[in-house]
Amino acid sequence: PEGGLERTRNFDRRDEVLSSRTGPAGVPILVGRSRRENDHLSMVIARDGDYWLHARQSPGAHVLLQLSRAPRFYAEPDAACLQMAADLAAFYSDLRTERKADVTVTLPKHVSKPPRAPPGAVKLRQELATVVGRPDDVPDECKAKREESGDVSAW
Protein backbone atom coordinates (compact mmCIF):
# COMPACT_ATOMS: atom_id res chain seq x y z
CA PRO A 1 0.00 0.00 0.00
CA GLU A 2 1.19 3.51 -0.79
CA GLY A 3 3.00 5.01 2.20
CA GLY A 4 2.44 1.76 4.11
CA LEU A 5 5.03 0.17 6.34
CA GLU A 6 6.43 -3.11 5.11
CA ARG A 7 9.26 -5.30 6.32
CA THR A 8 12.11 -6.48 4.14
CA ARG A 9 14.29 -9.38 5.27
CA ASN A 10 17.99 -8.78 5.59
CA PHE A 11 19.29 -11.94 3.93
CA ASP A 12 22.71 -11.52 5.51
CA ARG A 13 21.35 -11.73 9.08
CA ARG A 14 18.07 -13.51 9.72
CA ASP A 15 17.32 -11.64 12.94
CA GLU A 16 17.50 -8.15 11.40
CA VAL A 17 14.73 -6.42 9.50
CA LEU A 18 14.93 -3.23 7.44
CA SER A 19 12.12 -0.72 7.59
CA SER A 20 10.57 -0.08 4.19
CA ARG A 21 8.18 2.66 3.07
CA THR A 22 6.72 3.54 -0.28
CA GLY A 23 7.23 7.12 -1.44
CA PRO A 24 4.50 9.26 -3.01
CA ALA A 25 5.53 8.23 -6.56
CA GLY A 26 5.65 4.53 -5.64
CA VAL A 27 9.41 4.42 -5.09
CA PRO A 28 10.58 2.10 -2.28
CA ILE A 29 12.46 3.82 0.56
CA LEU A 30 14.54 1.61 2.88
CA VAL A 31 15.72 2.76 6.32
CA GLY A 32 18.56 1.19 8.29
CA ARG A 33 17.81 1.60 11.98
CA SER A 34 20.98 0.12 13.46
CA ARG A 35 24.66 0.09 12.57
CA ARG A 36 24.42 -3.41 11.09
CA GLU A 37 21.32 -2.55 9.08
CA ASN A 38 23.10 0.59 7.82
CA ASP A 39 26.04 -1.54 6.68
CA HIS A 40 23.79 -3.99 4.88
CA LEU A 41 21.74 -1.26 3.26
CA SER A 42 24.74 0.75 2.06
CA MET A 43 27.15 -2.03 1.10
CA VAL A 44 24.86 -4.86 -0.09
CA ILE A 45 21.39 -3.62 -1.07
CA ALA A 46 22.22 -0.26 -2.72
CA ARG A 47 22.36 -0.38 -6.53
CA ASP A 48 23.21 1.94 -9.40
CA GLY A 49 20.37 4.36 -9.90
CA ASP A 50 19.48 4.50 -6.19
CA TYR A 51 20.00 7.56 -3.99
CA TRP A 52 21.63 7.32 -0.54
CA LEU A 53 20.75 9.79 2.25
CA HIS A 54 22.02 10.49 5.78
CA ALA A 55 21.56 13.31 8.30
CA ARG A 56 24.67 15.48 8.13
CA GLN A 57 27.00 15.67 11.13
CA SER A 58 24.86 13.33 13.22
CA PRO A 59 24.63 9.62 13.95
CA GLY A 60 21.57 8.12 12.32
CA ALA A 61 19.93 5.96 9.71
CA HIS A 62 21.22 5.34 6.24
CA VAL A 63 18.24 5.81 3.91
CA LEU A 64 18.02 4.39 0.41
CA LEU A 65 15.65 5.79 -2.20
CA GLN A 66 15.42 2.71 -4.45
CA LEU A 67 14.88 4.13 -7.92
CA SER A 68 16.30 0.83 -9.21
CA ARG A 69 13.14 -0.89 -7.92
CA ALA A 70 10.61 1.80 -8.81
CA PRO A 71 7.47 0.75 -10.72
CA ARG A 72 8.56 2.92 -13.63
CA PHE A 73 11.90 4.37 -14.74
CA TYR A 74 13.17 7.50 -13.00
CA ALA A 75 16.44 9.13 -14.10
CA GLU A 76 16.21 11.41 -11.06
CA PRO A 77 14.10 11.13 -7.92
CA ASP A 78 10.66 12.69 -7.74
CA ALA A 79 10.86 15.77 -5.47
CA ALA A 80 8.20 14.43 -3.07
CA CYS A 81 9.97 11.06 -2.73
CA LEU A 82 13.33 12.74 -2.13
CA GLN A 83 11.74 14.95 0.53
CA MET A 84 10.12 11.97 2.24
CA ALA A 85 13.47 10.13 2.29
CA ALA A 86 15.19 13.23 3.74
CA ASP A 87 12.49 13.56 6.41
CA LEU A 88 13.00 9.90 7.37
CA ALA A 89 16.79 10.36 7.52
CA ALA A 90 16.35 13.33 9.86
CA PHE A 91 13.72 11.53 11.97
CA TYR A 92 15.84 8.40 12.42
CA SER A 93 18.87 10.41 13.57
CA ASP A 94 19.96 12.22 16.70
CA LEU A 95 18.50 15.38 15.09
CA ARG A 96 14.91 14.11 15.33
CA THR A 97 13.97 16.75 17.94
CA GLU A 98 15.06 19.60 15.64
CA ARG A 99 12.60 21.44 13.38
CA LYS A 100 14.85 20.80 10.39
CA ALA A 101 18.14 19.08 9.62
CA ASP A 102 20.54 19.04 6.69
CA VAL A 103 20.55 15.68 4.92
CA THR A 104 23.33 14.58 2.58
CA VAL A 105 22.31 13.02 -0.73
CA THR A 106 24.66 10.97 -2.92
CA LEU A 107 24.78 7.91 -5.14
CA PRO A 108 25.70 4.54 -3.59
CA LYS A 109 28.84 4.33 -5.75
CA HIS A 110 30.21 7.30 -3.76
CA VAL A 111 29.70 5.51 -0.41
CA SER A 112 32.53 3.29 0.80
CA LYS A 113 33.49 1.53 4.00
CA PRO A 114 36.94 2.41 5.33
CA PRO A 115 39.17 -0.55 6.23
CA ARG A 116 38.59 -1.82 9.79
CA ALA A 117 35.76 0.70 10.31
CA PRO A 118 33.04 -0.26 12.80
CA PRO A 119 29.58 -1.27 11.55
CA GLY A 120 27.67 1.65 10.06
CA ALA A 121 30.73 3.83 9.46
CA VAL A 122 31.11 5.00 5.87
CA LYS A 123 33.08 7.52 3.87
CA LEU A 124 31.58 9.67 1.11
CA ARG A 125 33.72 10.40 -1.93
CA GLN A 126 31.23 12.85 -3.40
CA GLU A 127 28.06 14.55 -2.27
CA LEU A 128 25.37 15.37 -4.84
CA ALA A 129 23.15 17.67 -2.81
CA THR A 130 21.89 18.73 0.57
CA VAL A 131 18.17 18.51 1.29
CA VAL A 132 16.50 19.94 4.37
CA GLY A 133 14.79 17.13 6.25
CA ARG A 134 11.88 17.89 8.57
CA PRO A 135 11.54 15.17 11.23
CA ASP A 136 8.02 16.30 12.17
CA ASP A 137 6.81 15.66 8.62
CA VAL A 138 7.24 11.86 8.76
CA PRO A 139 4.01 9.85 8.83
CA ASP A 140 2.37 9.58 12.27
CA GLU A 141 2.83 5.82 12.02
CA CYS A 142 6.63 6.29 12.28
CA LYS A 143 6.28 8.50 15.34
CA ALA A 144 3.92 6.05 17.04
CA LYS A 145 6.22 3.08 16.32
CA ARG A 146 9.22 4.92 17.75
CA GLU A 147 7.28 5.95 20.84
CA GLU A 148 5.93 2.47 21.56
CA SER A 149 9.34 0.83 21.01
CA GLY A 150 11.02 3.28 23.36
CA ASP A 151 13.87 3.32 20.83
CA VAL A 152 16.17 6.15 21.78
CA SER A 153 19.12 5.40 19.52
CA ALA A 154 20.91 2.36 18.18
CA TRP A 155 23.78 4.29 16.63
Secondary structure, DSSP 8 states (H G I E B T S, - for coil): -TT--EEEE-TT-TT-EEEEEE-TTS-EEEE--SHHHHHHIIIII--TT-EEEEETTS-B--EEE-GGG-SS--SS--HHHHHHHHHHHHHTBTTTTSS-EEEEEE-GGGEE--TT--TT--EES---EEEEE-GGGS-HHHHHHHHHHT-----
